Amino acid sequence: MKNIILFASGGGSNAQQIMEYFGQRQGYKVSALFTNNPNAGAIAVADRYNVPSVIFTREELNNGTVLAEVKSQNPDLIVLAGFLWKFPSDIIKEYPHKVINIHPALLPNYGGKGMYGINVHRAVHENKDKESGITIHYVNDNYDEGNVIFQKAVAIEECLSPEEVALKVLSLEHEHFPKVIEELLNRQQ
C-alpha cells in the first residue's frame, strides 16, 4: 500500500481531487491531512473521505512535533496541496525526494515568498502573459526552487481578470496533480 499524506491550508479543492482519485484505486491510501488552519475547508473535505486531520501550530511545525506525527504515518509521499507556510527543513531532510508541491504558474516565473493563489494570477495577468500553467516540483529549503517534476501550460490571452486565469490554472491542477502523484509513487516500486 502506497501511503500519501497531504498538507493544506485552504479550501482543499486539490486535496479533494487527490482523495477522490486515490479512493478509486487499489494499492494507494491518503492516510492524513495536515493543516495549520483550524478553519480550513480541507478539513471538511478530509472528513467526507474519512481521512483524519492533524491541526498544528507554527511552533509545532518547527519544533519537531509535526515531524514525529508525519513519521508515525510512514508516508511514501508528502504532498503540499495549497499549504502556505514555509515547509520545515527537518521534514525535507527526513524525506528526501518525497515532498512535492504544486505551484499555480510556470516556474521559475512567479515563484517565491508571497507568490501563491491569486497573488500569482494577478502578477501573470498584469504582465499580460499569453500563457500560464502549473508546476509540480520537489520541495527544498527555498520557496519554489526545488527540481521541476512536471509542467503544463494553458493559453490565457482571452482571460479578462486574474480570477479567470485562476480558473484555467485550477482546472490543470485538478487534471494533472493526482496523475503525477501516482506516477511518482509507481516509480518507487
Secondary structure, DSSP 8 states (H G I E B T S, - for coil): -EEEEEE--S--HHHHHHHHHHHTSTTEEEEEEEES-TT-HHHHHHHHTT--EEE--HHHHHTTHHHHHHHHH--SEEEESS--S---HHHHHHSTT-EEEEESS-TTTT-STT--HHHHHHHHHHTT-SEEEEEEEE--SSTT-S-EEEEEEEE-TT--SHHHHHHHHHHHHHHHHHHHHHHHHHHT-
